[in-house]
Amino acid sequence: MAQRLKKLRLEYQLTYQEVADYLDVDRSTYSRYKRGIGEPEICELVALAQLYHTSTDYLLGHTNNRQPSDLWMEVRIVNPKNKNG
């Protein structure tokens, strides 16, 4: 997952701090995810998938298809940590 997070962050031209702010976590917490030391909580994983317009399956390495399924596009999951909701 760490490699995919890095690739997507660079592709979207986001800083570590911008992603951490989006997730409402400390930069050090996000740093552990990107280094593969820690795993995000499910709500953070969903938020990352939304941020990068991809699926949680892609982030977790269960698929190489970056596009979320049609069902994913239909469903909006509200991240309680995301103040923009």
C-alpha positions as CSV (number, residue, x, y, z in Angstrom):
1,M,0.0,0.0,0.0
2,A,2.9,2.4,0.8
3,Q,4.1,2.4,-2.9
4,R,0.6,3.1,-4.2
5,L,0.0,5.9,-1.7
6,K,3.3,7.5,-2.8
7,K,2.6,7.1,-6.5
8,L,-0.9,8.7,-6.1
9,R,0.3,11.5,-3.9
10,L,2.9,12.5,-6.5
11,E,0.5,12.1,-9.3
12,Y,-2.0,14.4,-7.6
13,Q,0.9,16.8,-6.7
14,L,0.0,16.8,-3.0
15,T,2.4,17.3,-0.1
16,Y,2.5,15.0,2.9
17,Q,1.0,17.7,5.0
18,E,-1.9,18.3,2.6
19,V,-2.8,14.6,2.7
20,A,-2.4,14.5,6.5
21,D,-4.7,17.5,6.8
22,Y,-7.3,15.9,4.5
23,L,-7.3,12.9,6.7
24,D,-7.3,15.0,9.9
25,V,-4.2,13.2,11.2
26,D,-0.7,14.3,12.3
27,R,1.9,14.4,9.6
28,S,3.9,11.8,11.5
29,T,0.8,9.4,11.5
30,Y,0.5,9.7,7.7
31,S,4.3,9.3,7.4
32,R,4.0,5.8,9.0
33,Y,1.4,4.8,6.4
34,K,3.6,6.0,3.5
35,R,6.6,4.0,4.9
36,G,4.5,0.9,5.4
37,I,5.0,0.9,9.2
38,G,1.3,1.5,10.1
39,E,-2.0,1.0,8.5
40,P,-4.8,3.6,8.2
41,E,-8.0,3.1,10.0
42,I,-10.9,2.1,7.8
43,C,-12.4,5.7,7.7
44,E,-9.0,7.0,6.7
45,L,-8.6,4.3,4.0
46,V,-12.0,5.3,2.6
47,A,-11.0,9.0,2.7
48,L,-7.8,8.2,0.8
49,A,-9.7,6.3,-1.9
50,Q,-12.1,9.3,-2.2
51,L,-9.2,11.7,-2.4
52,Y,-7.5,9.8,-5.1
53,H,-10.7,8.8,-6.9
54,T,-9.9,5.1,-6.6
55,S,-11.0,2.1,-4.6
56,T,-9.9,0.8,-1.3
57,D,-9.2,-2.5,-3.1
58,Y,-6.6,-0.8,-5.3
59,L,-5.0,0.9,-2.3
60,L,-4.8,-2.4,-0.4
61,G,-3.3,-4.1,-3.5
62,H,-6.3,-6.5,-4.0
63,T,-6.6,-5.2,-7.6
64,N,-4.6,-3.4,-10.2
65,N,-7.7,-1.6,-11.5
66,R,-7.5,1.9,-10.2
67,Q,-11.0,2.9,-11.2
68,P,-13.6,2.3,-8.5
69,S,-16.5,0.1,-9.5
70,D,-19.8,1.6,-10.7
71,L,-21.3,0.8,-7.4
72,W,-18.6,2.8,-5.6
73,M,-19.4,5.8,-7.8
74,E,-23.1,5.5,-6.8
75,V,-22.4,5.3,-3.0
76,R,-21.2,8.3,-1.0
77,I,-19.5,7.3,2.2
78,V,-19.2,10.2,4.7
79,N,-16.0,10.3,6.6
80,P,-16.7,11.6,10.1
81,K,-13.1,13.1,10.3
82,N,-13.6,15.1,7.1
83,K,-15.1,18.4,8.1
84,N,-16.1,19.1,4.5
85,G,-18.3,16.1,4.7
